[in-house]
Amino acid sequence: MENVADRYAYRVVWMEDEQEYAGLCSEFPRLSHFDDTHEAALAGIRNLVAEGVELLKEQGKKPPEPLFTKQYSGKFVVRVPPEVHRELTVQAAEQHVSLNQLVVSKLA
Protein backbone atom coordinates (compact mmCIF):
# COMPACT_ATOMS: atom_id res chain seq x y z
CA MET A 1 0.00 0.00 0.00
CA GLU A 2 1.36 3.40 -0.98
CA ASN A 3 2.14 5.84 1.80
CA VAL A 4 0.35 9.22 1.53
CA ALA A 5 3.67 10.86 2.49
CA ASP A 6 5.02 9.80 -0.93
CA ARG A 7 2.55 12.21 -2.58
CA TYR A 8 3.55 15.38 -0.76
CA ALA A 9 5.41 18.32 -2.30
CA TYR A 10 9.05 18.22 -1.25
CA ARG A 11 11.89 20.56 -2.09
CA VAL A 12 15.48 20.98 -1.06
CA VAL A 13 17.15 24.39 -0.82
CA TRP A 14 20.65 25.50 0.03
CA MET A 15 20.80 27.51 3.27
CA GLU A 16 23.81 29.81 3.00
CA ASP A 17 23.84 30.79 6.69
CA GLU A 18 23.86 27.17 7.86
CA GLN A 19 26.05 25.92 4.98
CA GLU A 20 23.67 22.97 4.64
CA TYR A 21 20.78 21.81 2.53
CA ALA A 22 17.29 22.08 4.00
CA GLY A 23 14.65 19.51 3.10
CA LEU A 24 11.15 21.02 3.22
CA CYS A 25 7.58 19.84 2.70
CA SER A 26 4.84 22.26 1.63
CA GLU A 27 2.10 20.36 3.46
CA PHE A 28 4.12 20.36 6.71
CA PRO A 29 5.61 23.88 6.80
CA ARG A 30 6.92 23.53 10.37
CA LEU A 31 9.10 20.54 9.54
CA SER A 32 12.58 20.73 8.03
CA HIS A 33 15.64 18.55 7.85
CA PHE A 34 19.15 19.95 7.46
CA ASP A 35 21.96 17.86 6.04
CA ASP A 36 25.26 18.02 4.17
CA THR A 37 23.94 16.72 0.85
CA HIS A 38 20.88 17.36 -1.26
CA GLU A 39 19.99 13.67 -1.21
CA ALA A 40 20.33 13.34 2.57
CA ALA A 41 18.18 16.43 3.16
CA LEU A 42 15.45 15.02 0.92
CA ALA A 43 15.59 11.60 2.58
CA GLY A 44 15.51 13.23 6.01
CA ILE A 45 12.43 15.36 5.36
CA ARG A 46 10.63 12.43 3.75
CA ASN A 47 11.30 10.34 6.87
CA LEU A 48 10.13 13.14 9.19
CA VAL A 49 6.92 13.56 7.22
CA ALA A 50 6.25 9.80 7.18
CA GLU A 51 6.68 9.76 10.97
CA GLY A 52 4.40 12.79 11.28
CA VAL A 53 1.70 11.15 9.18
CA GLU A 54 1.84 8.00 11.31
CA LEU A 55 1.68 10.06 14.51
CA LEU A 56 -1.38 11.95 13.26
CA LYS A 57 -3.08 8.67 12.35
CA GLU A 58 -2.30 7.21 15.80
CA GLN A 59 -3.91 10.30 17.35
CA GLY A 60 -7.01 9.81 15.21
CA LYS A 61 -6.25 12.91 13.15
CA LYS A 62 -6.35 13.16 9.39
CA PRO A 63 -3.04 14.02 7.68
CA PRO A 64 -3.07 16.99 5.29
CA GLU A 65 -4.23 16.28 1.77
CA PRO A 66 -1.36 16.38 -0.72
CA LEU A 67 -1.40 19.63 -2.70
CA PHE A 68 -1.11 17.85 -6.04
CA THR A 69 -4.13 15.59 -5.46
CA LYS A 70 -6.51 18.41 -4.51
CA GLN A 71 -9.06 19.65 -7.02
CA TYR A 72 -8.79 23.36 -7.82
CA SER A 73 -11.53 25.56 -9.28
CA GLY A 74 -9.12 27.89 -11.08
CA LYS A 75 -10.67 30.88 -9.33
CA PHE A 76 -9.42 33.00 -6.47
CA VAL A 77 -10.06 36.55 -5.35
CA VAL A 78 -7.24 39.06 -5.08
CA ARG A 79 -7.80 42.41 -3.43
CA VAL A 80 -5.69 45.28 -4.72
CA PRO A 81 -5.72 49.01 -4.09
CA PRO A 82 -8.05 50.96 -6.43
CA GLU A 83 -5.06 52.60 -8.13
CA VAL A 84 -3.61 49.20 -9.05
CA HIS A 85 -7.01 48.05 -10.34
CA ARG A 86 -7.23 51.17 -12.50
CA GLU A 87 -3.69 50.75 -13.87
CA LEU A 88 -4.26 47.10 -14.72
CA THR A 89 -7.54 47.96 -16.45
CA VAL A 90 -5.76 50.60 -18.54
CA GLN A 91 -3.00 48.15 -19.45
CA ALA A 92 -5.57 45.54 -20.48
CA ALA A 93 -7.42 48.03 -22.65
CA GLU A 94 -4.19 49.14 -24.31
CA GLN A 95 -3.28 45.52 -25.05
CA HIS A 96 -6.82 44.70 -26.29
CA VAL A 97 -7.23 41.87 -23.78
CA SER A 98 -9.53 41.32 -20.84
CA LEU A 99 -8.40 42.26 -17.36
CA ASN A 100 -8.46 38.56 -16.49
CA GLN A 101 -6.18 37.69 -19.45
CA LEU A 102 -3.74 40.43 -18.46
CA VAL A 103 -3.56 39.30 -14.83
CA VAL A 104 -3.17 35.62 -15.78
CA SER A 105 -0.28 36.53 -18.11
CA LYS A 106 1.40 38.53 -15.33
CA LEU A 107 0.97 35.67 -12.84
CA ALA A 108 2.34 33.12 -15.29
C-alpha positions as CSV (number, residue, x, y, z in Angstrom):
1,M,0.0,0.0,0.0
2,E,1.4,3.4,-1.0
3,N,2.1,5.8,1.8
4,V,0.3,9.2,1.5
5,A,3.7,10.9,2.5
6,D,5.0,9.8,-0.9
7,R,2.5,12.2,-2.6
8,Y,3.6,15.4,-0.8
9,A,5.4,18.3,-2.3
10,Y,9.0,18.2,-1.3
11,R,11.9,20.6,-2.1
12,V,15.5,21.0,-1.1
13,V,17.1,24.4,-0.8
14,W,20.7,25.5,0.0
15,M,20.8,27.5,3.3
16,E,23.8,29.8,3.0
17,D,23.8,30.8,6.7
18,E,23.9,27.2,7.9
19,Q,26.1,25.9,5.0
20,E,23.7,23.0,4.6
21,Y,20.8,21.8,2.5
22,A,17.3,22.1,4.0
23,G,14.7,19.5,3.1
24,L,11.2,21.0,3.2
25,C,7.6,19.8,2.7
26,S,4.8,22.3,1.6
27,E,2.1,20.4,3.5
28,F,4.1,20.4,6.7
29,P,5.6,23.9,6.8
30,R,6.9,23.5,10.4
31,L,9.1,20.5,9.5
32,S,12.6,20.7,8.0
33,H,15.6,18.5,7.9
34,F,19.2,19.9,7.5
35,D,22.0,17.9,6.0
36,D,25.3,18.0,4.2
37,T,23.9,16.7,0.8
38,H,20.9,17.4,-1.3
39,E,20.0,13.7,-1.2
40,A,20.3,13.3,2.6
41,A,18.2,16.4,3.2
42,L,15.4,15.0,0.9
43,A,15.6,11.6,2.6
44,G,15.5,13.2,6.0
45,I,12.4,15.4,5.4
46,R,10.6,12.4,3.7
47,N,11.3,10.3,6.9
48,L,10.1,13.1,9.2
49,V,6.9,13.6,7.2
50,A,6.3,9.8,7.2
51,E,6.7,9.8,11.0
52,G,4.4,12.8,11.3
53,V,1.7,11.2,9.2
54,E,1.8,8.0,11.3
55,L,1.7,10.1,14.5
56,L,-1.4,11.9,13.3
57,K,-3.1,8.7,12.3
58,E,-2.3,7.2,15.8
59,Q,-3.9,10.3,17.3
60,G,-7.0,9.8,15.2
61,K,-6.2,12.9,13.1
62,K,-6.4,13.2,9.4
63,P,-3.0,14.0,7.7
64,P,-3.1,17.0,5.3
65,E,-4.2,16.3,1.8
66,P,-1.4,16.4,-0.7
67,L,-1.4,19.6,-2.7
68,F,-1.1,17.8,-6.0
69,T,-4.1,15.6,-5.5
70,K,-6.5,18.4,-4.5
71,Q,-9.1,19.7,-7.0
72,Y,-8.8,23.4,-7.8
73,S,-11.5,25.6,-9.3
74,G,-9.1,27.9,-11.1
75,K,-10.7,30.9,-9.3
76,F,-9.4,33.0,-6.5
77,V,-10.1,36.5,-5.4
78,V,-7.2,39.1,-5.1
79,R,-7.8,42.4,-3.4
80,V,-5.7,45.3,-4.7
81,P,-5.7,49.0,-4.1
82,P,-8.1,51.0,-6.4
83,E,-5.1,52.6,-8.1
84,V,-3.6,49.2,-9.1
85,H,-7.0,48.0,-10.3
86,R,-7.2,51.2,-12.5
87,E,-3.7,50.8,-13.9
88,L,-4.3,47.1,-14.7
89,T,-7.5,48.0,-16.5
90,V,-5.8,50.6,-18.5
91,Q,-3.0,48.2,-19.5
92,A,-5.6,45.5,-20.5
93,A,-7.4,48.0,-22.7
94,E,-4.2,49.1,-24.3
95,Q,-3.3,45.5,-25.0
96,H,-6.8,44.7,-26.3
97,V,-7.2,41.9,-23.8
98,S,-9.5,41.3,-20.8
99,L,-8.4,42.3,-17.4
100,N,-8.5,38.6,-16.5
101,Q,-6.2,37.7,-19.4
102,L,-3.7,40.4,-18.5
103,V,-3.6,39.3,-14.8
104,V,-3.2,35.6,-15.8
105,S,-0.3,36.5,-18.1
106,K,1.4,38.5,-15.3
107,L,1.0,35.7,-12.8
108,A,2.3,33.1,-15.3
